[in-house]
Amino acid sequence: MYKILVIQTLNNLSDERTEYLINDRLSFMRFLGLGLSDRVPDAKTVWLFRERLTQAGAIERLFDRFDATLRNAGYLPMSGQILDATLVAAPKQRNTNAEKADLWAGRIPEDWQDKPSRLSHKHRHARWTLKFKKAKRQDDGTIPTTDLAIPFFGYKSHVSIDRKFRFIRKWKTTHAAASDGARLREGLLDKTNTTSTIWADTAYCSKANEDFMEKQGFASKVHRKKLHLKPMPRHSQRSSAGKSVIRSRVEHVFAEQKSQTGLFIRTVGITQATMRIGLVNIVYNIRRFLFLERISTKA
């Protein structure tokens, strides 16, 4: 059953589509160890298995188990670690201002309490935030001086990868409006990495984080923020350029996850969102492991 979840996550399939394709494709059946005469679990069984794993909070243990497999295969966390976060969309909600205020305060709106069916379809843990993008070049060749602010609803996936092999070693799921920098102090750093250096963008630049890393014995390579309305000194520009070469590697992780698995939260609640993002992280590590094994064999 766990292999079915891997196939489902890798190909971004619904439960019904998963059932159909297992019956339709011999490659899926071979991967699952099923014969032509074997019974294939139906969509309801797949949903129930995933739901039980979710309620048991098993996704963290499953991730740690495969991470132990990577370490036993010789892929130890090396050369430091890189932190970053990406937004993960969820279906948009239409709530009143009073309902939004209750949700932000951690309360269930009064109108929802006696309507279980409505409550079960509401994303009470997802939040709105603004996603900033660089404005495109105009037809006359000029570039606007202001960035675009795009409203975004959903969750946020925080990861820490090792610099050497680019495996995800630590991860966390929050609502979309959560601060990136604060997550650094909430178990996102891997103390087993053979190098103490930490790379991250300006979202993680704060005195609290610098003090925390120094206390924990880490060396900070976090990007420094530019002073408001002042040009960045030349030496700071050179330093940031050097850091970006390494830090940008984490962007490849998110790009592969979103292109391959179509990372999107269709379920309701932070627990289900954590399950979904955790499965995507495991599948990424599996694909990365197979890739590294394949190129090492050719070499």
NURO-289140 format. One record per residue (C-alpha): residue in three letters; x negated, y negated, z negated. Coordinates in Angstrom, 1 decimal. Layout:
// NURO-289140
+------+--------+--------+--------+
: rest :     px :     py :     pz :
+------+--------+--------+--------+
:  ALA :      X :      Y :      Z :
...
+------+--------+--------+--------+
//
This chain:
// NURO-289140
+------+--------+--------+--------+
: rest :     px :     py :     pz :
+------+--------+--------+--------+
:  MET :    0.0 :    0.0 :    0.0 :
:  TYR :   -2.9 :   -2.4 :   -0.7 :
:  LYS :   -4.2 :   -1.8 :    2.8 :
:  ILE :   -0.8 :   -2.9 :    4.1 :
:  LEU :   -1.1 :   -6.2 :    2.3 :
:  VAL :   -4.6 :   -6.6 :    3.9 :
:  ILE :   -3.1 :   -6.1 :    7.4 :
:  GLN :   -0.2 :   -8.3 :    6.6 :
:  THR :   -2.4 :  -11.2 :    5.4 :
:  LEU :   -5.0 :  -10.8 :    8.2 :
:  ASN :   -2.3 :  -11.1 :   10.9 :
:  ASN :    0.1 :  -13.5 :    9.1 :
:  LEU :    3.0 :  -11.1 :    9.3 :
:  SER :    6.4 :  -11.0 :    7.6 :
:  ASP :    7.5 :   -7.9 :    5.8 :
:  GLU :    9.8 :   -6.9 :    8.6 :
:  ARG :    7.2 :   -7.5 :   11.3 :
:  THR :    4.6 :   -5.5 :    9.2 :
:  GLU :    6.9 :   -2.5 :    9.1 :
:  TYR :    7.5 :   -2.7 :   12.8 :
:  LEU :    3.9 :   -3.1 :   13.9 :
:  ILE :    2.7 :   -0.2 :   11.6 :
:  ASN :    5.2 :    2.0 :   13.5 :
:  ASP :    4.2 :    0.5 :   16.8 :
:  ARG :    0.4 :    0.4 :   16.7 :
:  LEU :   -1.9 :    3.4 :   16.4 :
:  SER :   -4.7 :    1.2 :   15.2 :
:  PHE :   -2.7 :    0.2 :   12.2 :
:  MET :   -1.7 :    3.8 :   11.4 :
:  ARG :   -5.3 :    4.9 :   11.6 :
:  PHE :   -6.4 :    2.1 :    9.3 :
:  LEU :   -3.7 :    3.2 :    6.8 :
:  GLY :   -4.5 :    6.8 :    7.1 :
:  LEU :   -1.0 :    7.7 :    8.5 :
:  GLY :   -0.1 :   10.3 :   11.0 :
:  LEU :    2.6 :   10.1 :   13.6 :
:  SER :    4.9 :   12.2 :   11.5 :
:  ASP :    4.3 :   10.3 :    8.2 :
:  ARG :    6.8 :    8.0 :    6.7 :
:  VAL :    6.0 :    4.3 :    6.9 :
:  PRO :    6.9 :    2.1 :    4.0 :
:  ASP :    9.8 :   -0.2 :    4.9 :
:  ALA :    9.9 :   -4.0 :    4.5 :
:  LYS :   11.6 :   -3.8 :    1.1 :
:  THR :    8.9 :   -1.5 :   -0.3 :
:  VAL :    6.1 :   -3.9 :    0.9 :
:  TRP :    7.9 :   -6.8 :   -0.7 :
:  LEU :    8.4 :   -4.9 :   -4.0 :
:  PHE :    4.8 :   -3.8 :   -4.2 :
:  ARG :    3.5 :   -7.3 :   -3.6 :
:  GLU :    6.0 :   -8.7 :   -6.1 :
:  ARG :    4.9 :   -6.2 :   -8.8 :
:  LEU :    1.2 :   -7.2 :   -8.2 :
:  THR :    2.2 :  -10.8 :   -8.5 :
:  GLN :    4.1 :  -10.4 :  -11.7 :
:  ALA :    1.2 :   -8.4 :  -13.2 :
:  GLY :   -1.3 :  -11.1 :  -12.3 :
:  ALA :   -3.4 :   -8.5 :  -10.6 :
:  ILE :   -4.8 :  -10.6 :   -7.8 :
:  GLU :   -7.7 :  -11.9 :   -9.9 :
:  ARG :   -8.7 :   -8.4 :  -10.8 :
:  LEU :   -8.5 :   -7.3 :   -7.2 :
:  PHE :  -10.7 :  -10.2 :   -6.1 :
:  ASP :  -13.2 :   -9.4 :   -8.9 :
:  ARG :  -13.3 :   -5.8 :   -7.9 :
:  PHE :  -14.2 :   -6.5 :   -4.3 :
:  ASP :  -16.7 :   -9.1 :   -5.5 :
:  ALA :  -18.3 :   -6.3 :   -7.5 :
:  THR :  -18.5 :   -4.2 :   -4.3 :
:  LEU :  -20.3 :   -7.1 :   -2.6 :
:  ARG :  -22.8 :   -7.3 :   -5.4 :
:  ASN :  -23.4 :   -3.5 :   -5.4 :
:  ALA :  -24.1 :   -3.8 :   -1.6 :
:  GLY :  -26.8 :   -6.3 :   -2.3 :
:  TYR :  -24.9 :   -9.5 :   -1.6 :
:  LEU :  -25.7 :  -11.3 :   -4.8 :
:  PRO :  -24.8 :  -15.0 :   -5.2 :
:  MET :  -27.9 :  -16.8 :   -4.1 :
:  SER :  -29.3 :  -20.2 :   -3.1 :
:  GLY :  -26.8 :  -22.3 :   -5.1 :
:  GLN :  -23.1 :  -22.8 :   -4.5 :
:  ILE :  -20.8 :  -25.2 :   -2.6 :
:  LEU :  -17.4 :  -26.5 :   -3.9 :
:  ASP :  -14.5 :  -27.8 :   -2.0 :
:  ALA :  -10.7 :  -27.7 :   -1.7 :
:  THR :   -8.1 :  -27.7 :    1.0 :
:  LEU :   -4.4 :  -28.4 :    1.1 :
:  VAL :   -2.0 :  -25.6 :    1.8 :
:  ALA :    1.4 :  -26.5 :    3.1 :
:  ALA :    4.8 :  -25.3 :    1.8 :
:  PRO :    8.3 :  -25.9 :    3.0 :
:  LYS :    9.3 :  -29.5 :    2.3 :
:  GLN :   11.9 :  -30.1 :   -0.4 :
:  ARG :   14.6 :  -32.8 :   -0.4 :
:  ASN :   15.1 :  -33.8 :   -4.1 :
:  THR :   16.6 :  -36.9 :   -5.7 :
:  ASN :   14.5 :  -39.4 :   -7.6 :
:  ALA :   15.9 :  -38.0 :  -10.9 :
:  GLU :   15.0 :  -34.5 :   -9.9 :
:  LYS :   11.5 :  -35.5 :   -8.9 :
:  ALA :   11.0 :  -37.2 :  -12.2 :
:  ASP :   12.1 :  -34.1 :  -14.1 :
:  LEU :    9.8 :  -31.9 :  -12.0 :
:  TRP :    6.8 :  -34.2 :  -12.6 :
:  ALA :    7.5 :  -34.0 :  -16.4 :
:  GLY :    7.6 :  -30.2 :  -16.2 :
:  ARG :   11.4 :  -30.0 :  -16.8 :
:  ILE :   14.1 :  -28.2 :  -14.8 :
:  PRO :   16.7 :  -30.7 :  -13.5 :
:  GLU :   20.0 :  -30.4 :  -15.3 :
:  ASP :   22.0 :  -29.7 :  -12.1 :
:  TRP :   19.8 :  -26.7 :  -11.4 :
:  GLN :   20.0 :  -25.0 :  -14.7 :
:  ASP :   23.5 :  -23.5 :  -14.1 :
:  LYS :   22.7 :  -22.6 :  -10.5 :
:  PRO :   20.2 :  -19.7 :  -10.4 :
:  SER :   20.5 :  -19.3 :   -6.6 :
:  ARG :   19.5 :  -22.9 :   -6.0 :
:  LEU :   16.8 :  -22.8 :   -8.6 :
:  SER :   15.2 :  -19.7 :   -7.0 :
:  HIS :   14.7 :  -21.6 :   -3.7 :
:  LYS :   13.1 :  -24.7 :   -5.2 :
:  HIS :    9.4 :  -25.3 :   -5.2 :
:  ARG :    9.1 :  -26.6 :   -8.8 :
:  HIS :    5.3 :  -26.4 :   -8.9 :
:  ALA :    4.4 :  -27.8 :   -5.4 :
:  ARG :    3.8 :  -31.6 :   -5.2 :
:  TRP :    3.6 :  -34.4 :   -2.7 :
:  THR :    0.3 :  -36.1 :   -2.0 :
:  LEU :   -1.3 :  -38.2 :    0.7 :
:  LYS :   -3.7 :  -36.6 :    3.2 :
:  PHE :   -6.1 :  -39.2 :    4.7 :
:  LYS :   -7.3 :  -38.9 :    8.3 :
:  LYS :   -9.5 :  -41.0 :   10.4 :
:  ALA :   -7.6 :  -43.1 :   12.9 :
:  LYS :   -8.1 :  -42.2 :   16.6 :
:  ARG :   -9.8 :  -44.5 :   19.0 :
:  GLN :   -7.4 :  -46.9 :   20.8 :
:  ASP :   -7.0 :  -47.1 :   24.5 :
:  ASP :   -9.2 :  -50.3 :   24.6 :
:  GLY :  -12.0 :  -48.4 :   22.9 :
:  THR :  -11.7 :  -50.0 :   19.5 :
:  ILE :  -11.5 :  -47.9 :   16.3 :
:  PRO :   -9.0 :  -49.0 :   13.6 :
:  THR :  -10.6 :  -50.0 :   10.3 :
:  THR :   -7.9 :  -48.3 :    8.2 :
:  ASP :   -7.4 :  -44.6 :    7.8 :
:  LEU :   -4.1 :  -42.8 :    8.3 :
:  ALA :   -2.3 :  -41.7 :    5.2 :
:  ILE :    0.0 :  -38.7 :    5.9 :
:  PRO :    2.4 :  -37.4 :    3.3 :
:  PHE :    1.8 :  -33.7 :    2.4 :
:  PHE :    3.8 :  -31.2 :    0.3 :
:  GLY :    2.4 :  -28.0 :   -1.1 :
:  TYR :   -0.5 :  -26.6 :   -3.0 :
:  LYS :   -4.3 :  -26.8 :   -3.0 :
:  SER :   -6.8 :  -24.0 :   -2.8 :
:  HIS :  -10.1 :  -24.7 :   -4.6 :
:  VAL :  -13.1 :  -22.5 :   -3.9 :
:  SER :  -16.8 :  -22.1 :   -4.7 :
:  ILE :  -18.9 :  -20.2 :   -2.2 :
:  ASP :  -22.5 :  -19.1 :   -2.5 :
:  ARG :  -24.9 :  -20.9 :   -0.1 :
:  LYS :  -26.8 :  -17.7 :    1.0 :
:  PHE :  -24.0 :  -15.4 :    2.2 :
:  ARG :  -21.0 :  -17.8 :    2.2 :
:  PHE :  -18.7 :  -15.5 :    0.2 :
:  ILE :  -16.0 :  -17.0 :   -2.0 :
:  ARG :  -17.1 :  -16.3 :   -5.6 :
:  LYS :  -14.7 :  -18.4 :   -7.6 :
:  TRP :  -11.3 :  -19.8 :   -6.7 :
:  LYS :   -8.3 :  -21.5 :   -8.2 :
:  THR :   -4.8 :  -22.6 :   -7.0 :
:  THR :   -3.1 :  -25.8 :   -8.1 :
:  HIS :   -0.4 :  -28.1 :   -6.8 :
:  ALA :   -1.4 :  -30.5 :   -3.9 :
:  ALA :   -1.7 :  -33.6 :   -6.1 :
:  ALA :   -4.2 :  -32.0 :   -8.5 :
:  SER :   -7.6 :  -33.7 :   -8.7 :
:  ASP :  -10.5 :  -31.8 :   -7.0 :
:  GLY :  -13.1 :  -33.1 :   -9.4 :
:  ALA :  -11.4 :  -31.9 :  -12.6 :
:  ARG :  -11.3 :  -28.3 :  -11.4 :
:  LEU :  -15.2 :  -28.2 :  -11.5 :
:  ARG :  -14.9 :  -28.0 :  -15.3 :
:  GLU :  -12.2 :  -25.3 :  -15.2 :
:  GLY :  -14.2 :  -22.2 :  -14.4 :
:  LEU :  -14.9 :  -22.9 :  -10.7 :
:  LEU :  -18.7 :  -22.7 :  -11.2 :
:  ASP :  -20.4 :  -19.3 :  -10.9 :
:  LYS :  -23.1 :  -18.9 :  -13.6 :
:  THR :  -24.4 :  -15.7 :  -12.0 :
:  ASN :  -25.8 :  -17.5 :   -9.0 :
:  THR :  -29.6 :  -17.2 :   -8.8 :
:  THR :  -30.0 :  -20.9 :   -8.1 :
:  SER :  -28.5 :  -23.7 :  -10.2 :
:  THR :  -27.8 :  -26.2 :   -7.5 :
:  ILE :  -24.3 :  -27.4 :   -6.8 :
:  TRP :  -23.1 :  -29.1 :   -3.6 :
:  ALA :  -19.8 :  -31.0 :   -3.4 :
:  ASP :  -18.3 :  -34.1 :   -1.8 :
:  THR :  -17.5 :  -37.4 :   -3.4 :
:  ALA :  -14.2 :  -36.1 :   -4.9 :
:  TYR :  -16.4 :  -34.3 :   -7.5 :
:  CYS :  -18.5 :  -37.3 :   -8.3 :
:  SER :  -17.8 :  -38.4 :  -11.9 :
:  LYS :  -19.7 :  -38.9 :  -15.1 :
:  ALA :  -17.7 :  -36.2 :  -16.8 :
:  ASN :  -18.8 :  -33.7 :  -14.1 :
:  GLU :  -22.4 :  -34.8 :  -14.1 :
:  ASP :  -22.5 :  -34.4 :  -17.9 :
:  PHE :  -20.8 :  -31.0 :  -17.7 :
:  MET :  -23.2 :  -29.7 :  -15.1 :
:  GLU :  -26.3 :  -31.0 :  -17.0 :
:  LYS :  -25.0 :  -29.3 :  -20.2 :
:  GLN :  -24.4 :  -26.0 :  -18.4 :
:  GLY :  -27.8 :  -26.1 :  -16.8 :
:  PHE :  -26.7 :  -26.9 :  -13.2 :
:  ALA :  -28.5 :  -29.2 :  -10.8 :
:  SER :  -26.2 :  -31.7 :   -9.1 :
:  LYS :  -26.3 :  -32.3 :   -5.3 :
:  VAL :  -22.9 :  -34.0 :   -5.4 :
:  HIS :  -22.4 :  -36.8 :   -2.8 :
:  ARG :  -22.5 :  -40.3 :   -4.3 :
:  LYS :  -19.6 :  -42.7 :   -3.8 :
:  LYS :  -20.2 :  -45.9 :   -1.8 :
:  LEU :  -19.7 :  -49.1 :   -3.7 :
:  HIS :  -16.5 :  -50.9 :   -2.7 :
:  LEU :  -17.0 :  -53.5 :    0.0 :
:  LYS :  -20.8 :  -52.9 :   -0.1 :
:  PRO :  -23.0 :  -51.1 :    2.4 :
:  MET :  -24.6 :  -47.9 :    1.3 :
:  PRO :  -28.4 :  -48.2 :    0.8 :
:  ARG :  -30.6 :  -46.6 :    3.4 :
:  HIS :  -32.0 :  -44.0 :    1.0 :
:  SER :  -28.5 :  -43.0 :   -0.1 :
:  GLN :  -27.5 :  -42.5 :    3.5 :
:  ARG :  -30.5 :  -40.2 :    4.1 :
:  SER :  -29.7 :  -38.3 :    0.9 :
:  SER :  -26.0 :  -37.9 :    1.9 :
:  ALA :  -27.0 :  -36.7 :    5.4 :
:  GLY :  -29.2 :  -34.0 :    4.0 :
:  LYS :  -26.5 :  -32.9 :    1.5 :
:  SER :  -23.9 :  -32.8 :    4.3 :
:  VAL :  -25.8 :  -30.3 :    6.3 :
:  ILE :  -25.4 :  -27.8 :    3.5 :
:  ARG :  -22.1 :  -28.9 :    2.1 :
:  SER :  -20.3 :  -28.7 :    5.4 :
:  ARG :  -20.6 :  -24.9 :    5.5 :
:  VAL :  -17.6 :  -24.6 :    3.2 :
:  GLU :  -15.5 :  -26.2 :    5.8 :
:  HIS :  -16.1 :  -23.2 :    8.0 :
:  VAL :  -14.4 :  -21.0 :    5.3 :
:  PHE :  -11.2 :  -23.0 :    5.4 :
:  ALA :  -11.2 :  -23.3 :    9.2 :
:  GLU :  -11.4 :  -19.5 :    9.5 :
:  GLN :   -8.8 :  -18.9 :    6.9 :
:  LYS :   -6.3 :  -21.2 :    8.6 :
:  SER :   -7.0 :  -20.1 :   12.1 :
:  GLN :   -7.0 :  -16.4 :   11.4 :
:  THR :   -4.3 :  -16.0 :    8.6 :
:  GLY :   -2.2 :  -19.1 :    9.3 :
:  LEU :   -2.6 :  -20.1 :    5.7 :
:  PHE :    0.9 :  -21.3 :    4.6 :
:  ILE :    3.0 :  -20.8 :    1.5 :
:  ARG :    6.4 :  -19.3 :    2.3 :
:  THR :    7.1 :  -18.1 :   -1.2 :
:  VAL :    8.4 :  -20.1 :   -4.1 :
:  GLY :    6.4 :  -20.9 :   -7.3 :
:  ILE :    2.7 :  -21.3 :   -8.3 :
:  THR :    2.5 :  -17.6 :   -9.2 :
:  GLN :    3.4 :  -16.4 :   -5.7 :
:  ALA :    1.3 :  -19.2 :   -4.1 :
:  THR :   -1.7 :  -17.9 :   -6.2 :
:  MET :   -1.0 :  -14.4 :   -4.9 :
:  ARG :   -0.9 :  -15.5 :   -1.3 :
:  ILE :   -4.1 :  -17.6 :   -1.5 :
:  GLY :   -5.9 :  -14.9 :   -3.4 :
:  LEU :   -5.1 :  -12.3 :   -0.7 :
:  VAL :   -6.4 :  -14.8 :    1.9 :
:  ASN :   -9.6 :  -15.2 :    0.0 :
:  ILE :  -10.1 :  -11.4 :   -0.3 :
:  VAL :   -9.4 :  -10.9 :    3.4 :
:  TYR :  -11.9 :  -13.7 :    4.2 :
:  ASN :  -14.6 :  -11.9 :    2.1 :
:  ILE :  -13.8 :   -8.6 :    3.8 :
:  ARG :  -14.2 :  -10.1 :    7.2 :
:  ARG :  -17.4 :  -11.9 :    6.2 :
:  PHE :  -18.8 :   -8.6 :    4.7 :
:  LEU :  -18.1 :   -6.7 :    7.9 :
:  PHE :  -19.7 :   -9.4 :   10.0 :
:  LEU :  -22.9 :   -9.5 :    7.9 :
:  GLU :  -23.1 :   -5.7 :    7.9 :
:  ARG :  -22.7 :   -5.7 :   11.7 :
:  ILE :  -25.5 :   -8.2 :   12.4 :
:  SER :  -27.8 :   -6.5 :    9.9 :
:  THR :  -27.3 :   -3.2 :   11.7 :
:  LYS :  -28.1 :   -4.8 :   15.1 :
:  ALA :  -31.2 :   -6.3 :   13.7 :
+------+--------+--------+--------+
//
